[in-house]
């Protein structure tokens, strides 16, 4: 597999982690503690997580 393939795979895995498992931690540098309290990322992807059968509670 060429280098660009590995880079794309790593990027997609990082994006998958961010959408499925990170519950706002990745937004803390942008929004501060408000991101943890209001859980923007979790709520944004909440229904999608359930559709993919990912436990989020």
PDB file as gemmi writes it, atoms N, CA and C in Angstrom:
CRYST1    1.000    1.000    1.000  90.00  90.00  90.00 P 1                      
ATOM      1  N   UNK A   1       0.857  -1.169   0.000  1.00  0.00           N  
ATOM      2  CA  UNK A   1       0.000   0.000   0.000  1.00  0.00           C  
ATOM      3  C   UNK A   1       0.907   1.238   0.000  1.00  0.00           C  
ATOM      4  N   UNK A   2       0.615   2.216  -0.856  1.00  0.00           N  
ATOM      5  CA  UNK A   2       1.439   3.427  -0.898  1.00  0.00           C  
ATOM      6  C   UNK A   2       1.251   4.283   0.356  1.00  0.00           C  
ATOM      7  N   UNK A   3       2.171   5.204   0.548  1.00  0.00           N  
ATOM      8  CA  UNK A   3       2.148   6.067   1.732  1.00  0.00           C  
ATOM      9  C   UNK A   3       0.842   6.847   1.835  1.00  0.00           C  
ATOM     10  N   UNK A   4       0.347   7.353   0.718  1.00  0.00           N  
ATOM     11  CA  UNK A   4      -0.884   8.145   0.784  1.00  0.00           C  
ATOM     12  C   UNK A   4      -2.057   7.295   1.261  1.00  0.00           C  
ATOM     13  N   UNK A   5      -2.042   6.013   0.950  1.00  0.00           N  
ATOM     14  CA  UNK A   5      -3.097   5.124   1.422  1.00  0.00           C  
ATOM     15  C   UNK A   5      -3.084   4.986   2.933  1.00  0.00           C  
ATOM     16  N   UNK A   6      -1.884   4.863   3.507  1.00  0.00           N  
ATOM     17  CA  UNK A   6      -1.757   4.782   4.968  1.00  0.00           C  
ATOM     18  C   UNK A   6      -2.202   6.082   5.625  1.00  0.00           C  
ATOM     19  N   UNK A   7      -1.860   7.208   5.004  1.00  0.00           N  
ATOM     20  CA  UNK A   7      -2.253   8.502   5.565  1.00  0.00           C  
ATOM     21  C   UNK A   7      -3.773   8.686   5.531  1.00  0.00           C  
ATOM     22  N   UNK A   8      -4.388   8.290   4.443  1.00  0.00           N  
ATOM     23  CA  UNK A   8      -5.848   8.389   4.342  1.00  0.00           C  
ATOM     24  C   UNK A   8      -6.509   7.468   5.360  1.00  0.00           C  
ATOM     25  N   UNK A   9      -5.980   6.252   5.509  1.00  0.00           N  
ATOM     26  CA  UNK A   9      -6.540   5.315   6.484  1.00  0.00           C  
ATOM     27  C   UNK A   9      -6.424   5.870   7.899  1.00  0.00           C  
ATOM     28  N   UNK A  10      -5.276   6.466   8.235  1.00  0.00           N  
ATOM     29  CA  UNK A  10      -5.090   7.047   9.565  1.00  0.00           C  
ATOM     30  C   UNK A  10      -6.052   8.212   9.781  1.00  0.00           C  
ATOM     31  N   UNK A  11      -6.240   9.033   8.770  1.00  0.00           N  
ATOM     32  CA  UNK A  11      -7.166  10.156   8.869  1.00  0.00           C  
ATOM     33  C   UNK A  11      -8.600   9.667   9.074  1.00  0.00           C  
ATOM     34  N   UNK A  12      -8.997   8.651   8.340  1.00  0.00           N  
ATOM     35  CA  UNK A  12     -10.347   8.112   8.486  1.00  0.00           C  
ATOM     36  C   UNK A  12     -10.554   7.470   9.853  1.00  0.00           C  
ATOM     37  N   UNK A  13      -9.544   6.773  10.364  1.00  0.00           N  
ATOM     38  CA  UNK A  13      -9.663   6.196  11.704  1.00  0.00           C  
ATOM     39  C   UNK A  13      -9.777   7.285  12.766  1.00  0.00           C  
ATOM     40  N   UNK A  14      -9.013   8.370  12.599  1.00  0.00           N  
ATOM     41  CA  UNK A  14      -9.117   9.491  13.534  1.00  0.00           C  
ATOM     42  C   UNK A  14     -10.493  10.136  13.487  1.00  0.00           C  
ATOM     43  N   UNK A  15     -11.027  10.286  12.300  1.00  0.00           N  
ATOM     44  CA  UNK A  15     -12.366  10.857  12.147  1.00  0.00           C  
ATOM     45  C   UNK A  15     -13.422   9.933  12.744  1.00  0.00           C  
ATOM     46  N   UNK A  16     -13.271   8.641  12.530  1.00  0.00           N  
ATOM     47  CA  UNK A  16     -14.197   7.675  13.106  1.00  0.00           C  
ATOM     48  C   UNK A  16     -14.173   7.739  14.627  1.00  0.00           C  
ATOM     49  N   UNK A  17     -12.980   7.820  15.201  1.00  0.00           N  
ATOM     50  CA  UNK A  17     -12.869   7.955  16.655  1.00  0.00           C  
ATOM     51  C   UNK A  17     -13.564   9.225  17.132  1.00  0.00           C  
ATOM     52  N   UNK A  18     -13.311  10.333  16.443  1.00  0.00           N  
ATOM     53  CA  UNK A  18     -13.895  11.610  16.858  1.00  0.00           C  
ATOM     54  C   UNK A  18     -15.414  11.565  16.832  1.00  0.00           C  
ATOM     55  N   UNK A  19     -15.980  10.935  15.823  1.00  0.00           N  
ATOM     56  CA  UNK A  19     -17.432  10.906  15.709  1.00  0.00           C  
ATOM     57  C   UNK A  19     -18.092   9.884  16.621  1.00  0.00           C  
ATOM     58  N   UNK A  20     -17.421   8.762  16.865  1.00  0.00           N  
ATOM     59  CA  UNK A  20     -18.075   7.694  17.609  1.00  0.00           C  
ATOM     60  C   UNK A  20     -17.759   7.675  19.094  1.00  0.00           C  
ATOM     61  N   UNK A  21     -16.560   8.059  19.474  1.00  0.00           N  
ATOM     62  CA  UNK A  21     -16.168   7.846  20.861  1.00  0.00           C  
ATOM     63  C   UNK A  21     -15.813   9.108  21.631  1.00  0.00           C  
ATOM     64  N   UNK A  22     -15.333  10.140  20.975  1.00  0.00           N  
ATOM     65  CA  UNK A  22     -14.984  11.365  21.690  1.00  0.00           C  
ATOM     66  C   UNK A  22     -16.270  12.103  22.033  1.00  0.00           C  
ATOM     67  N   UNK A  23     -16.426  12.476  23.263  1.00  0.00           N  
ATOM     68  CA  UNK A  23     -17.656  13.143  23.698  1.00  0.00           C  
ATOM     69  C   UNK A  23     -17.397  14.596  24.052  1.00  0.00           C  
ATOM     70  N   UNK A  24     -16.825  15.327  23.147  1.00  0.00           N  
ATOM     71  CA  UNK A  24     -16.573  16.737  23.361  1.00  0.00           C  
ATOM     72  C   UNK A  24     -15.147  17.061  23.744  1.00  0.00           C  
ATOM     73  N   UNK A  25     -14.334  16.056  24.073  1.00  0.00           N  
ATOM     74  CA  UNK A  25     -12.967  16.327  24.502  1.00  0.00           C  
ATOM     75  C   UNK A  25     -12.158  17.027  23.414  1.00  0.00           C  
ATOM     76  N   UNK A  26     -12.440  16.719  22.157  1.00  0.00           N  
ATOM     77  CA  UNK A  26     -11.684  17.307  21.062  1.00  0.00           C  
ATOM     78  C   UNK A  26     -12.068  18.760  20.802  1.00  0.00           C  
ATOM     79  N   UNK A  27     -13.187  19.212  21.367  1.00  0.00           N  
ATOM     80  CA  UNK A  27     -13.599  20.601  21.180  1.00  0.00           C  
ATOM     81  C   UNK A  27     -13.133  21.513  22.304  1.00  0.00           C  
ATOM     82  N   UNK A  28     -12.552  20.949  23.354  1.00  0.00           N  
ATOM     83  CA  UNK A  28     -12.108  21.760  24.492  1.00  0.00           C  
ATOM     84  C   UNK A  28     -11.099  22.831  24.075  1.00  0.00           C  
ATOM     85  N   UNK A  29     -10.114  22.542  23.199  1.00  0.00           N  
ATOM     86  CA  UNK A  29      -9.194  23.616  22.802  1.00  0.00           C  
ATOM     87  C   UNK A  29      -9.890  24.784  22.108  1.00  0.00           C  
ATOM     88  N   UNK A  30     -11.016  24.534  21.446  1.00  0.00           N  
ATOM     89  CA  UNK A  30     -11.728  25.607  20.750  1.00  0.00           C  
ATOM     90  C   UNK A  30     -12.703  26.358  21.649  1.00  0.00           C  
ATOM     91  N   UNK A  31     -13.451  25.618  22.465  1.00  0.00           N  
ATOM     92  CA  UNK A  31     -14.531  26.223  23.242  1.00  0.00           C  
ATOM     93  C   UNK A  31     -14.306  26.231  24.742  1.00  0.00           C  
ATOM     94  N   UNK A  32     -13.210  25.664  25.205  1.00  0.00           N  
ATOM     95  CA  UNK A  32     -12.939  25.618  26.635  1.00  0.00           C  
ATOM     96  C   UNK A  32     -13.822  24.608  27.343  1.00  0.00           C  
ATOM     97  N   UNK A  33     -14.061  24.829  28.610  1.00  0.00           N  
ATOM     98  CA  UNK A  33     -14.836  23.883  29.418  1.00  0.00           C  
ATOM     99  C   UNK A  33     -16.303  23.811  29.000  1.00  0.00           C  
ATOM    100  N   UNK A  34     -16.782  24.799  28.260  1.00  0.00           N  
ATOM    101  CA  UNK A  34     -18.164  24.771  27.775  1.00  0.00           C  
ATOM    102  C   UNK A  34     -18.391  23.533  26.910  1.00  0.00           C  
ATOM    103  N   UNK A  35     -17.373  23.110  26.163  1.00  0.00           N  
ATOM    104  CA  UNK A  35     -17.511  21.933  25.299  1.00  0.00           C  
ATOM    105  C   UNK A  35     -17.787  20.681  26.115  1.00  0.00           C  
ATOM    106  N   UNK A  36     -17.183  20.560  27.286  1.00  0.00           N  
ATOM    107  CA  UNK A  36     -17.427  19.388  28.125  1.00  0.00           C  
ATOM    108  C   UNK A  36     -18.794  19.464  28.787  1.00  0.00           C  
ATOM    109  N   UNK A  37     -19.167  20.643  29.230  1.00  0.00           N  
ATOM    110  CA  UNK A  37     -20.432  20.803  29.952  1.00  0.00           C  
ATOM    111  C   UNK A  37     -21.622  20.582  29.021  1.00  0.00           C  
ATOM    112  N   UNK A  38     -21.591  21.181  27.850  1.00  0.00           N  
ATOM    113  CA  UNK A  38     -22.728  21.071  26.935  1.00  0.00           C  
ATOM    114  C   UNK A  38     -22.608  19.887  25.992  1.00  0.00           C  
ATOM    115  N   UNK A  39     -21.420  19.325  25.859  1.00  0.00           N  
ATOM    116  CA  UNK A  39     -21.212  18.094  25.087  1.00  0.00           C  
ATOM    117  C   UNK A  39     -21.665  18.231  23.633  1.00  0.00           C  
ATOM    118  N   UNK A  40     -21.200  19.284  22.948  1.00  0.00           N  
ATOM    119  CA  UNK A  40     -21.617  19.557  21.573  1.00  0.00           C  
ATOM    120  C   UNK A  40     -21.405  18.368  20.636  1.00  0.00           C  
ATOM    121  N   UNK A  41     -20.201  17.811  20.638  1.00  0.00           N  
ATOM    122  CA  UNK A  41     -19.901  16.744  19.690  1.00  0.00           C  
ATOM    123  C   UNK A  41     -20.756  15.506  19.964  1.00  0.00           C  
ATOM    124  N   UNK A  42     -20.950  15.198  21.225  1.00  0.00           N  
ATOM    125  CA  UNK A  42     -21.764  14.031  21.568  1.00  0.00           C  
ATOM    126  C   UNK A  42     -23.187  14.200  21.056  1.00  0.00           C  
ATOM    127  N   UNK A  43     -23.772  15.345  21.300  1.00  0.00           N  
ATOM    128  CA  UNK A  43     -25.147  15.575  20.867  1.00  0.00           C  
ATOM    129  C   UNK A  43     -25.255  15.644  19.353  1.00  0.00           C  
ATOM    130  N   UNK A  44     -24.237  16.181  18.687  1.00  0.00           N  
ATOM    131  CA  UNK A  44     -24.244  16.291  17.230  1.00  0.00           C  
ATOM    132  C   UNK A  44     -24.306  14.911  16.578  1.00  0.00           C  
ATOM    133  N   UNK A  45     -23.585  13.950  17.142  1.00  0.00           N  
ATOM    134  CA  UNK A  45     -23.501  12.619  16.543  1.00  0.00           C  
ATOM    135  C   UNK A  45     -24.317  11.574  17.296  1.00  0.00           C  
ATOM    136  N   UNK A  46     -25.139  11.991  18.238  1.00  0.00           N  
ATOM    137  CA  UNK A  46     -25.841  11.054  19.115  1.00  0.00           C  
ATOM    138  C   UNK A  46     -26.713  10.048  18.353  1.00  0.00           C  
ATOM    139  N   UNK A  47     -27.573  10.529  17.501  1.00  0.00           N  
ATOM    140  CA  UNK A  47     -28.465   9.625  16.769  1.00  0.00           C  
ATOM    141  C   UNK A  47     -27.690   8.723  15.821  1.00  0.00           C  
ATOM    142  N   UNK A  48     -26.655   9.253  15.203  1.00  0.00           N  
ATOM    143  CA  UNK A  48     -25.822   8.436  14.322  1.00  0.00           C  
ATOM    144  C   UNK A  48     -25.143   7.310  15.069  1.00  0.00           C  
ATOM    145  N   UNK A  49     -24.741   7.583  16.300  1.00  0.00           N  
ATOM    146  CA  UNK A  49     -24.132   6.530  17.115  1.00  0.00           C  
ATOM    147  C   UNK A  49     -25.122   5.404  17.356  1.00  0.00           C  
ATOM    148  N   UNK A  50     -26.347   5.755  17.667  1.00  0.00           N  
ATOM    149  CA  UNK A  50     -27.349   4.719  17.908  1.00  0.00           C  
ATOM    150  C   UNK A  50     -27.648   3.930  16.636  1.00  0.00           C  
ATOM    151  N   UNK A  51     -27.699   4.604  15.491  1.00  0.00           N  
ATOM    152  CA  UNK A  51     -27.935   3.904  14.233  1.00  0.00           C  
ATOM    153  C   UNK A  51     -26.821   2.918  13.919  1.00  0.00           C  
ATOM    154  N   UNK A  52     -25.590   3.236  14.336  1.00  0.00           N  
ATOM    155  CA  UNK A  52     -24.446   2.348  14.108  1.00  0.00           C  
ATOM    156  C   UNK A  52     -24.240   1.371  15.256  1.00  0.00           C  
ATOM    157  N   UNK A  53     -25.149   1.360  16.213  1.00  0.00           N  
ATOM    158  CA  UNK A  53     -25.104   0.452  17.370  1.00  0.00           C  
ATOM    159  C   UNK A  53     -23.875   0.675  18.239  1.00  0.00           C  
ATOM    160  N   UNK A  54     -23.432   1.933  18.344  1.00  0.00           N  
ATOM    161  CA  UNK A  54     -22.313   2.279  19.221  1.00  0.00           C  
ATOM    162  C   UNK A  54     -22.888   2.723  20.558  1.00  0.00           C  
ATOM    163  N   UNK A  55     -22.497   2.079  21.645  1.00  0.00           N  
ATOM    164  CA  UNK A  55     -23.016   2.501  22.954  1.00  0.00           C  
ATOM    165  C   UNK A  55     -22.468   3.877  23.324  1.00  0.00           C  
ATOM    166  N   UNK A  56     -23.331   4.742  23.782  1.00  0.00           N  
ATOM    167  CA  UNK A  56     -22.869   6.085  24.135  1.00  0.00           C  
ATOM    168  C   UNK A  56     -23.439   6.557  25.462  1.00  0.00           C  
ATOM    169  N   UNK A  57     -24.011   5.681  26.220  1.00  0.00           N  
ATOM    170  CA  UNK A  57     -24.546   6.064  27.534  1.00  0.00           C  
ATOM    171  C   UNK A  57     -23.843   5.277  28.606  1.00  0.00           C  
TER     172      UNK A  57                                                      
END                                                                             
